Amino acid sequence: MGRLISWSVVWANWLSDRIMRAGGSRGNLMKMSAEAKEDMGKRLRRLEGQVRGVQKMLDEDRDCREIVQQLAAVRSAAHQASLILVRSYASECLMDESRGTAQQTINELVDVLTRVP
């Protein structure tokens, strides 16, 4: 169980880092709308709380089924956060004409999508 919690924390840190840096291989900074950024922040804080809750459950020797159920909720929350980030990233890439040709934009977007679990 400890590895699952460690993975969740690492993944949450990776995801929050992607809020500021999601420019594919070129490393461009991504600009999220204020609304998407606020939503993402709320989701990440909720995700952090869920992971801490799982850690507390382990400390309290709670039933494994309850822990697995909570880890499923953590995974779902992380997935939803990644979908918001990818949607925002896709919108920015497709609307920013300075990024290059349509094919370059598609390639960059596919590169980012391959990194999403």
C-alpha positions as CSV (number, residue, x, y, z in Angstrom):
1,M,0.0,0.0,0.0
2,G,2.9,2.4,0.8
3,R,4.0,2.4,-2.8
4,L,0.5,3.3,-4.0
5,I,0.4,6.3,-1.8
6,S,3.9,7.3,-2.8
7,W,2.9,7.0,-6.4
8,S,-0.2,9.2,-5.8
9,V,1.9,11.9,-4.2
10,V,4.5,11.8,-7.0
11,W,1.8,11.9,-9.6
12,A,0.1,14.9,-7.9
13,N,3.4,16.7,-7.8
14,W,4.0,15.9,-11.5
15,L,0.5,17.1,-12.4
16,S,0.9,20.4,-10.5
17,D,4.2,20.9,-12.3
18,R,2.4,20.4,-15.6
19,I,0.1,23.3,-14.8
20,M,3.0,25.6,-15.5
21,R,5.0,23.6,-18.0
22,A,3.1,21.6,-20.6
23,G,4.8,22.7,-23.8
24,G,5.8,19.3,-25.1
25,S,9.4,18.9,-26.3
26,R,9.9,22.7,-26.8
27,G,9.2,23.4,-23.1
28,N,6.9,26.5,-23.8
29,L,5.0,27.8,-20.8
30,M,1.3,27.1,-21.0
31,K,-1.2,29.8,-20.2
32,M,-4.4,28.5,-18.6
33,S,-7.5,30.5,-18.2
34,A,-8.1,31.8,-14.7
35,E,-11.2,29.6,-14.4
36,A,-9.4,26.4,-15.5
37,K,-6.5,27.3,-13.2
38,E,-8.8,27.8,-10.2
39,D,-10.6,24.5,-10.9
40,M,-7.3,22.7,-11.2
41,G,-6.1,24.2,-7.9
42,K,-9.2,23.1,-6.1
43,R,-8.9,19.6,-7.6
44,L,-5.3,19.3,-6.6
45,R,-5.9,20.4,-3.1
46,R,-8.8,17.9,-2.8
47,L,-6.5,15.2,-4.2
48,E,-3.8,16.1,-1.7
49,G,-6.4,15.8,1.1
50,Q,-7.5,12.4,-0.2
51,V,-4.0,11.1,-0.2
52,R,-3.4,12.3,3.3
53,G,-6.7,10.6,4.2
54,V,-5.4,7.3,2.8
55,Q,-2.2,7.7,4.8
56,K,-4.3,8.2,8.0
57,M,-6.3,5.1,7.2
58,L,-3.1,3.1,7.0
59,D,-1.9,4.5,10.3
60,E,-5.2,3.5,11.9
61,D,-5.0,0.0,10.4
62,R,-8.3,0.5,8.6
63,D,-9.9,-2.3,6.5
64,C,-8.0,-2.9,3.2
65,R,-11.3,-2.7,1.2
66,E,-11.9,0.9,2.5
67,I,-8.3,1.8,1.6
68,V,-8.6,0.4,-1.9
69,Q,-11.9,2.3,-2.3
70,Q,-10.3,5.5,-1.3
71,L,-7.3,4.9,-3.6
72,A,-9.8,4.4,-6.5
73,A,-11.2,7.8,-5.6
74,V,-7.7,9.3,-5.6
75,R,-7.0,7.8,-9.1
76,S,-10.3,9.1,-10.4
77,A,-9.7,12.6,-9.1
78,A,-6.2,12.6,-10.6
79,H,-7.6,11.4,-13.9
80,Q,-10.2,14.2,-13.9
81,A,-7.5,16.8,-13.2
82,S,-5.4,15.5,-16.0
83,L,-8.4,15.8,-18.4
84,I,-8.9,19.4,-17.5
85,L,-5.2,20.1,-18.0
86,V,-5.2,18.4,-21.4
87,R,-8.3,20.2,-22.5
88,S,-6.8,23.5,-21.6
89,Y,-3.5,22.6,-23.2
90,A,-5.3,21.5,-26.4
91,S,-7.3,24.7,-26.6
92,E,-4.2,26.8,-26.1
93,C,-2.2,24.9,-28.7
94,L,-4.9,25.0,-31.3
95,M,-5.6,28.7,-30.9
96,D,-2.0,29.9,-30.8
97,E,-0.9,30.4,-34.4
98,S,2.7,31.2,-33.3
99,R,3.3,27.6,-32.5
100,G,3.9,26.7,-36.1
101,T,2.1,24.6,-38.7
102,A,-1.0,22.5,-38.0
103,Q,1.0,19.4,-38.2
104,Q,3.6,20.6,-35.7
105,T,0.7,21.5,-33.3
106,I,-0.8,18.1,-33.8
107,N,2.5,16.4,-33.2
108,E,3.1,18.4,-30.0
109,L,-0.4,17.7,-28.7
110,V,0.0,13.9,-29.3
111,D,3.4,14.1,-27.5
112,V,1.7,15.6,-24.5
113,L,-1.2,13.1,-24.6
114,T,1.2,10.2,-24.6
115,R,2.4,11.3,-21.2
116,V,-1.0,11.4,-19.6
117,P,-1.8,8.2,-17.7
